Amino acid sequence: MKKIKLLRTIVAPIYWFVLCWYRSIFGYSQQEKWVYQNENNKLSNNSFPKIIWIYWDSAERNFLVERCISQVRKLCPDYDITILNRKNVIEYVDLSKINYELTQATLSDYIRLALLRKYGGVWMDASVFLLQDLFWVEKNIKNFSTLLFYTDLCTLDQNNPVCESWFIAAKKNNDFINDWFLEFELCVTSSNPYLYYKDYFNKKDIIQKIPNTDYLMIYVAAEIVKSKKKYDIVYLNSKSTGHYYNYKFCANGWFIARNLLFKDKRKVYNPKLIKFTSDIRDYINKYLEKGNYDINSVVGSSGFNKGSSFDEK
């Protein structure tokens, strides 16, 4: 038995490395999969607020996040862009019910739903790197109240995909966002938010393949409210866009950095946007901090003022 485990330990990294090389040479599916739920033509007259919300609260400078925010400003000049942190967020959101012992990720989840409930607009994580403007959002949300990405990995029912929360576009007075917020608020204001959804772990008919009910509580909250009521939502699969490179290269930071920092951007796939997860973000940030990248690469070619960090609004 020990020999089998040892063999797996040796073989697994080799397998994933070979798979990444194969996909690097022969490509990977770029097919976008859209899901349109309960389209409502009456919503076409409801204006979509051209507001972008970004929250970043870190004492350490992050060169990748600075480039991400620079891209937003460059590609979305017609949007009102607000950069928030723990100090100025209270000007926009009431956090009086929140226990500040919550993790940064959970606090950020609460903030995004509270902002979209009150103001509408676009929430995007600070580690989202835009490669296009947001016209595609404005076009697709026209007859819907909400546009977001879904997780290919956690979705069993392709007609009712599992929501992700790193990019959400929403109109004001939005039933789905309101109900999602209220459900999630019950969780985060409970005596133990991280055990609040433990009874849903095996309820695959509701949460499908969400793996961590003690971490992805915002995902669970969305699926709970969707199981009780129909909403007008448009989804795009993250595998073809935000998480394309994570799927293609099995979340291998070296391969992702190689394609986005050291290859000419004209020779690699440029999705609408790229979502950098925390482990990959740290990996790429080290290269950027050292100035080790190709200026013609996807990330390296982004316009950026090297002398300063981003400013709050």
PAKOLMAR-237828 format. One line per 2 residues: number of its first residue (from 1); for each residue x, y, z of N, C-alpha, C, CB. Coordinates in pm, whole numbers, plus 50000, padded with zeros to 5 digits. Glycine has a CB too. Layout:
N
NUM	X:Y:Z:X:Y:Z:X:Y:Z:X:Y:Z ~ ... $
//
This chain:
313
1	50083:49879:50000:50000:50000:50000:50087:50126:50000:49906:50000:50122 ~ 50194:50123:50080:50284:50238:50085:50352:50260:49951:50389:50218:50195 $
3	50383:50149:49882:50448:50159:49751:50355:50224:49649:50492:50020:49702 ~ 50225:50189:49658:50126:50248:49567:50115:50398:49590:49988:50180:49586 $
5	50110:50438:49717:50102:50581:49750:50226:50655:49702:50084:50600:49901 ~ 50342:50590:49720:50467:50651:49675:50468:50666:49524:50586:50567:49721 $
7	50419:50563:49455:50413:50567:49309:50323:50680:49261:50365:50432:49253 ~ 50207:50694:49326:50115:50802:49291:50179:50939:49314:49985:50790:49373 $
9	50253:50951:49423:50320:51077:49454:50420:51114:49346:50390:51067:49589 ~ 50485:51014:49289:50584:51038:49185:50520:51062:49049:50680:50921:49177 $
11	50419:50979:49018:50358:50981:48884:50268:51102:48864:50278:50854:48862 ~ 50191:51141:48967:50091:51248:48952:50151:51379:48900:50024:51274:49085 $
13	50260:51431:48958:50317:51556:48905:50364:51543:48761:50433:51600:48991 ~ 50417:51426:48727:50462:51403:48589:50344:51407:48494:50537:51268:48577 $
15	50234:51342:48535:50113:51339:48452:50061:51481:48426:50002:51255:48519 ~ 50049:51561:48533:49995:51696:48518:50088:51784:48435:49971:51760:48654 $
17	50218:51766:48451:50315:51844:48374:50303:51811:48225:50457:51816:48424 ~ 50295:51682:48193:50281:51640:48053:50150:51691:47995:50288:51485:48042 $
19	50042:51684:48074:49912:51732:48027:49917:51882:47996:49803:51705:48133 ~ 49983:51959:48080:49996:52103:48056:50076:52131:47929:50064:52171:48175 $
21	50183:52058:47907:50261:52075:47785:50178:52040:47662:50388:51987:47790 ~ 50101:51932:47673:50016:51890:47561:49916:52001:47526:49940:51759:47596 $
23	49852:52056:47627:49753:52162:47603:49819:52290:47555:49673:52189:47730 ~ 49940:52313:47597:50014:52430:47551:50043:52421:47402:50144:52445:47629 $
25	50067:52300:47354:50100:52278:47212:49975:52266:47126:50186:52153:47197 ~ 49878:52187:47172:49762:52154:47089:49636:52234:47123:49732:52008:47102 $
27	49645:52319:47222:49532:52406:47252:49431:52346:47348:49463:52443:47127 ~ 49327:52424:47374:49224:52386:47472:49096:52458:47433:49268:52422:47619 $
29	48984:52398:47460:48855:52452:47416:48832:52595:47467:48741:52362:47463 ~ 48793:52682:47375:48761:52821:47408:48611:52848:47395:48841:52916:47318 $
31	48532:52743:47389:48389:52757:47364:48317:52824:47481:48326:52620:47337 ~ 48249:52933:47451:48168:53000:47552:48032:52931:47561:48151:53150:47519 $
33	47986:52908:47683:47856:52847:47706:47771:52943:47787:47870:52710:47779 ~ 47670:52997:47720:47579:53090:47785:47454:53017:47830:47543:53206:47690 $
35	47401:53056:47944:47274:53004:47994:47185:53123:48026:47295:52912:48121 ~ 47067:53125:47965:46972:53235:47985:46850:53182:48061:46930:53299:47848 $
37	46828:53231:48181:46718:53185:48264:46609:53291:48275:46768:53147:48403 ~ 46487:53252:48233:46368:53335:48255:46383:53477:48201:46336:53341:48402 $
39	46418:53485:48072:46435:53615:48008:46308:53698:48024:46469:53598:47859 ~ 46326:53826:48053:46214:53916:48079:46229:54042:47994:46205:53952:48230 $
41	46151:54050:47886:46162:54164:47794:46128:54297:47860:46072:54143:47674 ~ 46050:54290:47967:46012:54413:48037:46133:54482:48100:45908:54383:48144 $
43	46239:54404:48123:46358:54460:48186:46443:54541:48090:46440:54350:48245 ~ 46413:54533:47960:46496:54603:47862:46494:54754:47883:46448:54570:47721 $
45	46390:54803:47947:46381:54947:47974:46448:54987:48106:46235:54990:47976 ~ 46487:54886:48184:46554:54914:48310:46702:54943:48285:46538:54795:48409 $
47	46745:55059:48322:46884:55097:48294:46981:55018:48381:46903:55248:48317 ~ 47096:54992:48325:47203:54922:48395:47303:55026:48447:47274:54817:48302 $
49	47319:55039:48578:47408:55142:48633:47553:55119:48591:47398:55145:48787 ~ 47615:55219:48534:47754:55205:48488:47849:55241:48603:47781:55296:48363 $
51	47848:55152:48700:47930:55165:48820:48014:55038:48833:47842:55189:48949 ~ 48138:55053:48870:48223:54937:48898:48273:54947:49041:48344:54929:48797 $
53	48254:54838:49116:48296:54830:49255:48413:54732:49267:48178:54786:49346 ~ 48519:54775:49332:48636:54690:49356:48679:54710:49501:48754:54723:49257 $
55	48703:54600:49570:48746:54607:49711:48883:54543:49724:48643:54536:49805 ~ 48976:54616:49784:49109:54561:49809:49162:54621:49938:49207:54590:49690 $
57	49194:54536:50035:49239:54585:50164:49362:54505:50206:49126:54575:50271 ~ 49477:54554:50168:49602:54486:50201:49710:54589:50228:49645:54390:50086 $
59	49788:54564:50331:49896:54657:50365:50013:54644:50268:49944:54633:50507 ~ 50021:54529:50202:50132:54505:50111:50095:54545:49968:50173:54358:50115 $
61	50189:54605:49900:50167:54643:49761:50158:54518:49674:50281:54736:49710 ~ 50063:54517:49582:50046:54403:49492:50050:54454:49349:49912:54327:49521 $
63	50153:54418:49277:50176:54472:49143:50074:54419:49042:50316:54437:49096 ~ 50028:54296:49062:49927:54242:48971:49794:54312:48991:49910:54091:48992 $
65	49754:54332:49115:49628:54401:49143:49632:54543:49086:49600:54405:49294 ~ 49745:54609:49097:49757:54744:49041:49737:54742:48890:49895:54803:49075 $
67	49790:54642:48824:49771:54631:48679:49625:54600:48646:49863:54522:48620 ~ 49562:54517:48728:49421:54485:48705:49335:54611:48713:49371:54381:48808 $
69	49359:54691:48815:49281:54814:48832:49313:54914:48722:49308:54875:48970 ~ 49438:54920:48682:49478:55007:48571:49404:54970:48443:49629:55000:48549 $
71	49387:54839:48420:49314:54793:48301:49168:54834:48305:49325:54641:48289 ~ 49108:54825:48423:48968:54866:48437:48952:55013:48401:48918:54840:48582 $
73	49040:55095:48452:49033:55239:48423:49058:55268:48275:49133:55316:48509 ~ 49147:55192:48216:49181:55212:48075:49066:55171:47983:49307:55132:48039 $
75	49001:55058:48012:48900:55001:47923:48758:55047:47954:48906:54852:47929 ~ 48736:55104:48072:48600:55144:48112:48595:55291:48154:48550:55054:48227 $
77	48636:55382:48066:48640:55524:48104:48502:55584:48126:48712:55603:47998 ~ 48398:55518:48074:48262:55570:48088:48192:55516:48212:48181:55535:47965 $
79	48265:55442:48295:48209:55389:48420:48258:55470:48540:48246:55240:48437 ~ 48175:55476:48642:48213:55534:48770:48282:55423:48849:48087:55594:48848 $
81	48413:55431:48865:48492:55324:48926:48527:55362:49070:48622:55297:48844 ~ 48486:55278:49164:48509:55305:49305:48596:55194:49365:48376:55317:49382 $
83	48711:55232:49419:48803:55139:49483:48782:55150:49634:48952:55167:49443 ~ 48746:55040:49696:48712:55041:49838:48815:54964:49921:48575:54981:49858 $
85	48823:55002:50049:48900:54926:50146:48823:54929:50278:49045:54983:50163 ~ 48880:54871:50382:48808:54861:50508:48773:54997:50568:48889:54781:50607 $
87	48852:55100:50536:48829:55233:50591:48714:55306:50521:48955:55316:50582 ~ 48715:55306:50388:48615:55388:50318:48488:55312:50281:48675:55445:50194 $
89	48487:55179:50298:48370:55103:50258:48248:55139:50342:48397:54953:50268 ~ 48270:55185:50465:48157:55218:50552:48081:55341:50503:48206:55242:50694 $
91	48138:55414:50408:48066:55526:50347:47956:55475:50253:48163:55617:50270 ~ 47965:55349:50213:47873:55293:50115:47788:55179:50170:47950:55244:49996 $
93	47839:55107:50268:47772:54987:50318:47769:54988:50470:47844:54859:50267 ~ 47655:54948:50526:47641:54936:50671:47700:54802:50717:47490:54949:50714 $
95	47805:54808:50794:47870:54686:50843:47849:54667:50993:48019:54690:50812 ~ 47749:54735:51049:47728:54731:51194:47690:54592:51245:47620:54830:51233 $
97	47632:54508:51158:47594:54373:51199:47708:54273:51189:47478:54326:51116 ~ 47817:54315:51130:47922:54221:51094:48026:54205:51205:47990:54266:50966 $
99	48061:54082:51230:48168:54048:51323:48301:54061:51249:48149:53905:51383 ~ 48389:54145:51299:48514:54170:51227:48615:54056:51242:48576:54298:51276 $
101	48573:53947:51307:48658:53828:51310:48637:53744:51184:48629:53745:51435 ~ 48544:53785:51100:48526:53715:50972:48653:53724:50890:48406:53774:50894 $
103	48676:53624:50809:48791:53630:50719:48771:53743:50619:48813:53495:50646 ~ 48881:53788:50562:48875:53894:50461:48788:53852:50344:49016:53929:50412 $
105	48796:53725:50305:48718:53676:50191:48569:53682:50221:48759:53533:50156 ~ 48529:53640:50341:48387:53641:50377:48334:53783:50389:48365:53565:50508 $
107	48413:53871:50449:48373:54012:50458:48353:54070:50319:48478:54093:50536 ~ 48444:54040:50229:48434:54089:50091:48309:54035:50023:48559:54048:50011 $
109	48273:53910:50050:48151:53852:49993:48028:53929:50039:48138:53703:50032 ~ 48025:53963:50166:47911:54039:50220:47905:54178:50157:47922:54051:50374 $
111	48020:54242:50145:48027:54378:50090:47975:54382:49947:48170:54431:50096 ~ 48013:54284:49864:47972:54288:49723:47821:54277:49708:48040:54176:49646 $
113	47759:54190:49786:47613:54177:49775:47542:54300:49829:47565:54051:49849 ~ 47595:54357:49937:47535:54478:49994:47543:54595:49896:47604:54515:50126 $
115	47656:54609:49830:47673:54717:49732:47579:54701:49613:47818:54721:49682 ~ 47573:54581:49559:47489:54557:49440:47341:54568:49475:47519:54420:49379 $
117	47306:54529:49595:47167:54542:49639:47126:54689:49646:47148:54475:49777 ~ 47215:54772:49694:47184:54913:49715:47200:54998:49590:47271:54969:49824 $
119	47306:54970:49512:47340:55059:49401:47331:54994:49263:47478:55111:49420 ~ 47344:54862:49255:47358:54796:49125:47495:54821:49067:47250:54845:49029 $
121	47514:54781:48942:47642:54800:48875:47719:54671:48861:47725:54901:48950 ~ 47851:54682:48857:47939:54566:48839:48031:54552:48959:48021:54578:48708 $
123	48028:54434:49018:48131:54400:49116:48234:54315:49044:48071:54325:49240 ~ 48361:54347:49063:48466:54256:49018:48576:54251:49122:48523:54301:48880 $
125	48627:54132:49145:48739:54117:49237:48857:54200:49187:48779:53969:49252 ~ 48940:54243:49280:49056:54325:49243:49155:54248:49158:49124:54376:49369 $
127	49144:54117:49157:49235:54033:49078:49174:53990:48944:49275:53910:49158 ~ 49078:54066:48895:49021:54043:48762:49092:54134:48663:48865:54069:48760 $
129	49148:54074:48559:49224:54148:48458:49141:54155:48330:49362:54080:48431 ~ 49091:54273:48297:49008:54291:48178:49092:54292:48051:48926:54420:48189 $
131	49038:54227:47947:49100:54233:47815:49005:54294:47713:49142:54093:47770 ~ 48882:54322:47755:48783:54391:47673:48709:54490:47760:48684:54289:47606 $
133	48641:54585:47695:48551:54671:47771:48428:54589:47810:48511:54798:47689 ~ 48329:54652:47871:48214:54578:47923:48090:54588:47835:48180:54628:48061 $
135	48110:54614:47707:47995:54620:47616:47923:54486:47612:48040:54659:47475 ~ 47997:54376:47620:47935:54243:47617:47844:54221:47738:48044:54134:47612 $
137	47877:54285:47850:47790:54277:47968:47661:54355:47942:47862:54332:48094 ~ 47676:54478:47895:47560:54563:47869:47466:54499:47767:47606:54701:47819 $
139	47522:54434:47667:47443:54368:47563:47366:54249:47618:47534:54323:47448 ~ 47429:54166:47697:47368:54041:47742:47277:54057:47863:47474:53943:47775 $
141	47294:54165:47939:47210:54183:48057:47080:54255:48024:47287:54260:48163 ~ 47063:54297:47901:46951:54382:47862:46817:54331:47913:46946:54395:47713 $
143	46786:54203:47891:46656:54147:47931:46665:54064:48058:46600:54063:47819 ~ 46766:54092:48138:46786:54018:48262:46823:54115:48374:46896:53909:48246 $
145	46808:54069:48497:46843:54155:48610:46988:54135:48653:46751:54128:48728 ~ 47044:54016:48622:47177:53981:48673:47257:53904:48568:47165:53899:48801 $
147	47386:53933:48561:47478:53856:48478:47596:53815:48565:47526:53937:48353 ~ 47630:53687:48560:47747:53640:48635:47805:53516:48569:47709:53609:48781 $
149	47914:53468:48624:47979:53349:48572:47936:53227:48652:48133:53364:48575 ~ 47941:53112:48587:47914:52989:48661:48035:52898:48659:47792:52916:48604 $
151	48045:52814:48761:48157:52723:48775:48129:52592:48702:48188:52697:48922 ~ 48206:52563:48600:48191:52437:48527:48217:52318:48619:48288:52433:48405 $
153	48312:52334:48709:48356:52225:48795:48248:52182:48894:48480:52265:48870 ~ 48169:52276:48944:48070:52245:49047:47930:52222:48992:48066:52356:49147 $
155	47911:52243:48863:47777:52237:48804:47743:52097:48755:47765:52336:48690 ~ 47631:52043:48803:47577:51917:48754:47462:51941:48658:47531:51829:48871 $
157	47377:52040:48689:47261:52073:48607:47297:52191:48517:47137:52107:48697 ~ 47317:52163:48389:47361:52267:48295:47254:52373:48271:47400:52204:48163 $
159	47130:52343:48304:47023:52442:48290:47010:52532:48413:46890:52372:48264 ~ 47076:52493:48518:47074:52572:48641:47214:52571:48703:46968:52515:48742 $
161	47307:52639:48640:47447:52631:48683:47474:52698:48817:47536:52692:48578 ~ 47584:52658:48878:47623:52710:49009:47695:52844:48993:47714:52609:49084 $
163	47645:52946:49061:47698:53083:49050:47837:53095:49111:47605:53182:49117 ~ 47922:53173:49046:48043:53222:49109:48019:53369:49146:48169:53206:49014 $
165	48108:53424:49227:48079:53558:49280:48190:53660:49257:48053:53549:49427 ~ 48292:53625:49180:48406:53717:49161:48375:53825:49058:48529:53639:49117 $
167	48270:53807:48980:48226:53909:48884:48074:53901:48878:48291:53890:48741 ~ 48006:54008:48918:47860:54011:48916:47815:54145:48859:47801:53988:49059 $
169	47729:54141:48759:47668:54262:48705:47520:54258:48740:47690:54275:48548 ~ 47468:54367:48794:47330:54365:48842:47261:54500:48825:47326:54324:48988 $
171	47134:54493:48787:47052:54613:48783:47000:54642:48924:46934:54597:48683 ~ 46956:54765:48946:46902:54802:49077:46766:54737:49097:46890:54956:49089 $
173	46722:54736:49224:46592:54678:49260:46581:54535:49208:46476:54765:49204 ~ 46680:54457:49244:46701:54325:49187:46659:54217:49286:46849:54307:49147 $
175	46557:54140:49253:46506:54038:49345:46612:53934:49380:46385:53968:49284 ~ 46686:53890:49279:46785:53786:49305:46894:53835:49399:46846:53738:49173 $
177	46950:53952:49371:47056:54005:49456:47003:54031:49597:47114:54136:49396 ~ 46882:54083:49607:46823:54109:49738:46807:53981:49819:46687:54178:49722 $
179	46751:53878:49756:46729:53751:49826:46861:53683:49859:46641:53658:49742 ~ 46956:53691:49767:47088:53633:49790:47154:53701:49910:47178:53648:49664 $
181	47146:53834:49914:47204:53909:50025:47141:53869:50158:47187:54060:50002 ~ 47008:53864:50163:46939:53833:50288:46974:53693:50338:46787:53846:50270 $
183	46982:53598:50246:47021:53461:50284:47164:53458:50336:47006:53366:50164 ~ 47253:53525:50266:47394:53525:50307:47412:53601:50438:47482:53587:50198 $
185	47333:53705:50459:47342:53781:50584:47305:53693:50703:47249:53904:50578 ~ 47207:53605:50686:47173:53512:50794:47293:53427:50831:47055:53422:50752 $
187	47368:53389:50731:47487:53307:50754:47595:53386:50829:47543:53256:50621 ~ 47633:53501:50776:47749:53572:50832:47720:53637:50967:47796:53679:50735 $
189	47595:53657:51001:47562:53715:51131:47524:53608:51233:47448:53814:51117 ~ 47533:53482:51194:47503:53372:51286:47619:53353:51385:47478:53240:51208 $
191	47598:53268:51484:47702:53247:51586:47826:53178:51529:47647:53164:51701 ~ 47807:53098:51425:47922:53032:51360:47899:53025:51210:47944:52889:51419 $
193	47935:53131:51137:47908:53135:50992:47967:53018:50915:47962:53263:50936 ~ 48081:52967:50960:48151:52866:50881:48094:52725:50899:48298:52865:50920 $
195	48002:52711:50994:47929:52584:51009:47781:52600:50973:47942:52532:51152 ~ 47743:52719:50933:47602:52750:50911:47538:52660:50806:47586:52895:50870 $
197	47612:52627:50701:47556:52548:50590:47603:52402:50592:47594:52611:50458 ~ 47653:52354:50706:47707:52218:50710:47604:52112:50674:47763:52190:50848 $
199	47477:52137:50703:47372:52038:50672:47343:52028:50523:47245:52072:50746 ~ 47397:52120:50444:47375:52117:50299:47484:52039:50225:47369:52258:50245 $
201	47583:51991:50297:47698:51928:50232:47658:51815:50137:47793:51875:50337 ~ 47561:51735:50176:47519:51621:50094:47393:51648:50013:47497:51500:50182 $
203	47346:51771:50013:47225:51804:49937:47262:51845:49795:47145:51917:50007 ~ 47300:51745:49715:47347:51772:49579:47237:51827:49489:47403:51644:49518 $
205	47111:51803:49525:47000:51856:49446:46993:52008:49457:46868:51795:49491 ~ 47056:52064:49560:47056:52209:49578:47194:52268:49547:47015:52244:49722 $
207	47297:52218:49613:47430:52281:49597:47514:52211:49491:47505:52280:49730 ~ 47462:52105:49431:47532:52031:49325:47670:51986:49375:47547:52120:49198 $
209	47779:52034:49315:47912:51984:49354:47997:52090:49426:47987:51935:49231 ~ 47931:52182:49494:48008:52279:49574:48082:52203:49683:47914:52390:49636 $
211	48215:52211:49688:48291:52122:49777:48307:52170:49920:48424:52101:49719 ~ 48302:52302:49942:48334:52356:50074:48222:52443:50128:48464:52435:50069 $
213	48131:52384:50205:48022:52463:50261:48073:52554:50373:47911:52373:50314 ~ 48196:52533:50419:48253:52617:50524:48343:52726:50467:48332:52531:50621 $
215	48354:52734:50335:48434:52839:50272:48355:52910:50162:48562:52779:50213 ~ 48288:52833:50077:48212:52891:49966:48068:52917:50007:48217:52799:49843 $
217	48051:52982:50121:47916:53005:50173:47833:53092:50080:47923:53071:50311 ~ 47898:53187:50012:47824:53274:49921:47769:53195:49802:47914:53388:49871 $
219	47841:53092:49758:47792:53004:49652:47669:52927:49700:47903:52906:49606 ~ 47681:52872:49822:47571:52793:49879:47447:52880:49896:47613:52732:50015 $
221	47465:53002:49945:47352:53093:49966:47278:53119:49836:47400:53225:50026 ~ 47352:53138:49727:47290:53162:49596:47206:53043:49552:47396:53193:49490 $
223	47260:52922:49570:47187:52803:49525:47064:52777:49611:47279:52681:49528 ~ 47069:52814:49737:46952:52797:49824:46838:52886:49777:46988:52830:49970 $
225	46864:53014:49751:46755:53103:49709:46705:53065:49570:46802:53250:49710 ~ 46794:53018:49483:46753:52976:49348:46667:52851:49353:46875:52950:49260 $
227	46683:52770:49456:46603:52648:49469:46459:52678:49512:46667:52552:49568 ~ 46436:52800:49559:46304:52838:49611:46224:52926:49516:46320:52908:49742 $
229	46294:52987:49418:46228:53088:49335:46300:53101:49202:46224:53225:49407 ~ 46227:53139:49098:46287:53159:48967:46330:53305:48950:46188:53119:48854 $
231	46447:53322:48892:46501:53456:48869:46547:53470:48725:46618:53485:48966 ~ 46552:53595:48677:46601:53621:48541:46751:53649:48548:46524:53742:48476 $
233	46828:53547:48515:46974:53553:48526:47036:53504:48396:47024:53468:48646 ~ 47145:53568:48355:47223:53518:48242:47361:53479:48294:47233:53625:48126 $
235	47405:53359:48255:47533:53305:48302:47628:53282:48184:47511:53173:48380 ~ 47757:53293:48211:47862:53253:48117:47958:53162:48192:47936:53378:48056 $
237	47999:53053:48127:48088:52960:48197:48227:53020:48217:48099:52829:48120 ~ 48280:53004:48336:48411:53062:48368:48526:52986:48302:48432:53064:48519 $
239	48500:52862:48262:48604:52781:48197:48650:52842:48066:48552:52639:48173 ~ 48563:52916:47999:48598:52976:47869:48652:53117:47883:48476:52977:47778 $
241	48646:53172:48002:48680:53313:48020:48771:53334:48142:48553:53398:48035 ~ 48712:53372:48253:48790:53408:48371:48887:53301:48418:48700:53442:48480 $
243	48842:53177:48420:48926:53068:48469:48982:52982:48356:48847:52980:48565 ~ 48981:53035:48236:49029:52957:48121:49169:52901:48144:49028:53044:47994 $
245	49261:52986:48186:49400:52941:48202:49417:52848:48322:49493:53061:48217 ~ 49334:52864:48425:49337:52769:48537:49296:52630:48492:49246:52817:48649 $
247	49191:52623:48411:49145:52493:48360:49247:52436:48262:49007:52507:48292 ~ 49293:52519:48172:49384:52471:48068:49512:52414:48128:49419:52584:47971 $
249	49567:52483:48227:49696:52442:48283:49684:52389:48425:49791:52559:48282 ~ 49564:52341:48461:49544:52270:48589:49595:52353:48707:49617:52134:48586 $
251	49573:52485:48699:49613:52579:48804:49763:52574:48833:49536:52549:48932 ~ 49841:52543:48730:49987:52541:48744:50043:52681:48719:50051:52438:48646 $
253	50095:52743:48824:50139:52881:48815:50249:52904:48713:50187:52927:48948 ~ 50339:52808:48698:50450:52825:48604:50400:52832:48460:50550:52710:48618 $
255	50307:52743:48424:50254:52743:48287:50170:52868:48261:50171:52617:48262 ~ 50092:52909:48361:50008:53028:48345:50095:53152:48328:49913:53044:48466 $
257	50197:53164:48411:50290:53278:48400:50362:53276:48266:50392:53276:48516 ~ 50402:53159:48222:50473:53146:48094:50389:53201:47979:50508:52998:48068 $
259	50258:53176:47982:50170:53219:47874:50128:53365:47886:50048:53132:47870 ~ 50111:53414:48007:50058:53549:48025:50164:53655:48051:49961:53548:48139 $
261	50286:53612:48083:50393:53707:48110:50509:53699:48010:50446:53685:48247 ~ 50523:53586:47942:50643:53568:47860:50615:53534:47714:50726:53460:47918 $
263	50488:53523:47676:50453:53501:47536:50387:53625:47479:50360:53378:47520 ~ 50409:53649:47351:50343:53760:47282:50192:53741:47292:50390:53770:47133 $
265	50121:53846:47332:49976:53835:47352:49901:53799:47225:49922:53964:47407 ~ 49962:53823:47109:49898:53789:46982:49905:53639:46953:49963:53865:46868 $
267	49985:53568:47031:50004:53425:47006:49936:53336:47111:50151:53393:47002 ~ 49862:53399:47202:49788:53323:47303:49643:53370:47303:49852:53339:47444 $
269	49558:53289:47363:49415:53322:47370:49393:53439:47465:49333:53199:47415 ~ 49316:53537:47418:49279:53653:47499:49130:53647:47529:49315:53785:47426 $
271	49089:53592:47643:48947:53590:47677:48897:53729:47714:48921:53492:47794 ~ 48770:53740:47744:48713:53870:47781:48783:53927:47905:48562:53858:47806 $
273	48816:53838:47995:48883:53876:48119:48950:53753:48178:48782:53939:48220 ~ 49037:53777:48274:49106:53669:48344:49091:53692:48494:49257:53660:48304 $
275	49048:53589:48564:49041:53596:48710:49162:53522:48768:48906:53533:48764 ~ 49246:53596:48840:49364:53536:48902:49329:53491:49044:49483:53636:48904 $
277	49334:53361:49069:49310:53309:49203:49430:53340:49291:49282:53156:49198 ~ 49413:53326:49422:49514:53374:49517:49651:53310:49496:49469:53348:49657 $
279	49656:53178:49472:49786:53113:49457:49855:53158:49328:49768:52960:49456 ~ 49779:53169:49219:49836:53214:49092:49873:53362:49100:49737:53190:48975 $
281	49790:53440:49169:49816:53583:49185:49951:53606:49252:49704:53650:49268 ~ 49979:53533:49357:50106:53548:49428:50223:53508:49339:50107:53463:49556 $
283	50203:53406:49260:50308:53356:49171:50346:53463:49068:50263:53227:49099 ~ 50243:53520:49003:50268:53619:48898:50316:53751:48957:50140:53642:48816 $
285	50266:53785:49075:50307:53911:49138:50458:53915:49161:50234:53930:49270 ~ 50518:53801:49192:50663:53796:49215:50741:53831:49089:50705:53657:49265 $
287	50692:53782:48975:50757:53816:48847:50744:53966:48819:50695:53735:48732 ~ 50624:54019:48841:50601:54161:48813:50684:54251:48904:50452:54195:48829 $
289	50694:54213:49029:50770:54292:49125:50917:54302:49084:50759:54231:49265 ~ 50969:54196:49026:51109:54193:48983:51128:54251:48842:51162:54051:48986 $
291	51015:54286:48777:51024:54337:48640:51060:54229:48541:51124:54448:48632 ~ 51029:54106:48576:51066:53991:48492:50946:53948:48408:51116:53872:48580 $
293	50929:54010:48290:50818:53977:48201:50844:54040:48064:50682:54027:48259 ~ 50770:53994:47965:50779:54047:47829:50679:54161:47815:50753:53935:47721 $
295	50723:54275:47767:50632:54391:47756:50525:54371:47648:50712:54517:47725 ~ 50537:54267:47566:50435:54239:47465:50340:54128:47509:50501:54200:47335 $
297	50354:54082:47633:50268:53975:47684:50132:54030:47725:50335:53903:47803 ~ 50040:53941:47756:49904:53980:47796:49908:54075:47915:49819:53856:47829 $
299	49973:54035:48021:49979:54119:48142:50088:54225:48130:50004:54032:48265 ~ 50201:54190:48072:50313:54282:48063:50287:54404:47976:50431:54211:48010 $
301	50195:54391:47881:50167:54503:47790:50066:54602:47844:50118:54450:47658 ~ 50009:54572:47960:49907:54661:48016:49969:54794:48057:49837:54596:48137 $
303	49901:54903:48024:49950:55034:48062:49949:55049:48213:49866:55144:47998 ~ 50058:55102:48268:50067:55106:48414:50169:55209:48458:50105:54968:48468 $
305	50134:55286:48560:50227:55383:48618:50310:55313:48725:50150:55506:48678 ~ 50435:55285:48695:50519:55206:48785:50555:55281:48913:50645:55166:48714 $
307	50533:55409:48915:50579:55486:49030:50482:55493:49146:50609:55622:48988 ~ 50360:55446:49129:50264:55463:49236:50166:55348:49241:50191:55594:49222 $
309	50107:55331:49359:50002:55232:49375:49871:55295:49328:49991:55183:49522 ~ 49762:55215:49327:49635:55272:49284:49580:55363:49391:49534:55160:49250 $
311	49496:55455:49347:49436:55550:49439:49293:55510:49471:49440:55693:49381 ~ 49250:55543:49591:49109:55527:49624:49031:55640:49558:49086:55526:49778 $
313	48903:55615:49541:48821:55724:49490:48776:55808:49608:48699:55672:49409 $
//
